[in-house]
Amino acid sequence: CWGYERNCTAGQRHGLPTSGCLNDRFLQEFWNSVDFGYVQERREEFDKLLLCRPGAQQQSMLQCSKYTRYCKAQNLFIDFTGLRDPHNRDKFRENVFKQGQIGGDCVLDRQLLQAQGDHKSPLQSWYAELENFSSMKFARDKCDVTIEHPVIFMKMDWGGNMFHHFCDFFNLYVTLHVNGSYFDRNSQIVMWDTSYRYGEMFHDAWDAFTSHNHISLREYSDKRVCFNDATFAFLPRMILGLFYNTPVELNCRGSSLFRAFAEHFLHRMGITRPALPIKPANIKITLMNRGANTRYKVYRRVLNLDELVNAIRNIPGLDIQSALLEYSQDKMSFKEQLSVTHNSDIFIGMHGAGLTHFLFLPPWAVAFELYNCGDVRCYRDLPRLRGVRYMTWEEPSKIKAFDKYEHEHYGSHEKFWNFEFDVTEFVRLVKQAKSMVLEHDRFSHLRRDEL
């Protein structure tokens, strides 16, 4: 069992136990905030918030978790005839619906609905979309379109950035657990975006959740639509949500929820590790290169990258034949990138959204953020949540910064500089990462060779 089901004991929970917590209180807080305990709390909230109750002859329903961060509706009516507004291109327009334009044939507790408005914000709740939900009788022949298969509405973060966009995918995965269904990939994903201009990378990632092409809200413009089964998914920037700005308890490592997400995603994407000898010959290392771009200048580049790679070629027991890779979708498909990541034992990269790949490393791997550029938590916490070891540069005095203050707007921030790294210190850290990998039983024979 996952841990949120009734009668599921701690000893029966899926996944490996969390390690490193300072005491039992931190362990419990970790479980409640970033593990399946989070799902359990959202399910308990949902059970208590039936906002629109079906009557004896009524078939509609609206039920939500606290603050309408997640909602489920049956036999939902939405009038999209006022959705199109040529004078307003806001991505998430508020108060799109007036009374009578969204609702269902059920008994609404308006006071209870209005009490959920404290988190009204585009990527924190669905309150702006649902605050005018109405109790109404409607005939299905008044609907221009009736959607019979399950629909999941999503408001999404920035689709051009892996870290931000995978907050969307992670919260979709949490939604499926709270929903208790839809793992069959038969749901229609609808992007709730009133600007009609949403762009994204990582389009292939949707294969992990649905067999249908996701569509935009504009598909329903100027129509009255009946939805038999609609879900409003958890959102990427909820207060104390997952995983954007998620607080992680000190020293705790290993969330079964994050591990399950990674395993689900890799399985659905068809990413595997090839069959290996019982005793792998080497430790595979991948160093992600930020590369260049013809449209704009790329910062956080490692200016002596070739020198660093050549230096670690002298470390015995490392497989670095294809160590230096540019994770650009112009050069590698997203699935190819995932395959390289999942087959890496040490993964090294500069601070940036590409380090979201840390989520898809094998459990024995080391995630090495070469330099965090002053943003300490972001890519330190992701591998901790996933349950893999993390390390970063330890000696600021052994870094040289270039192109300071060059960027017109953000030149004072390290994220907009370029760097050279001390070769000797880099070799020391890679050897340290190698030693951490060797601690895993998978490499015990290499550990003996080291001795």
Buried (B, 14 or more C-beta within 10 A) or exposed (E): EBBBBEEBEEEEBBBEEBEBBEEEEBBBBBBBBBBBBBBBBBBEBBEEBBBBBBEEEBEBBBBBBBBBBBBBBBBBBBBBEEBEEEEEEEBBBEEBBEEEBBBBBBBBBEEBBEEBBEBBBBBBBBBBBBBBBBBBEBEEEEBEEEBEEBBBBBBBBBBEBBBBBBBBBBBBBBBBBBBEEBBEEEBBBBBBBBBBEBEBBBEEBBBBBBEEEBEBBBEBBEBBBBBBBBBBBBBBBBEEBBBBBBEBBEEBBBBBBBBBBBEBBBEBBEBEEEEEEEEBEBBBBBBBBBEEEEEEEEBBBBEBBEEBBEBBEEBEBBBBEEBBBBBBEEEBEBBBBBBBBBBBBBBBBBBBBBBBBBBBBBBBBBBBBBBBBEBEEBBBBBBBBBBBBBBBBEEEEBBEEEBEEEBEEEEEBBBBBBBBBBBEBBBBBBEEBBEBBBEBEBBEEBBEEEE
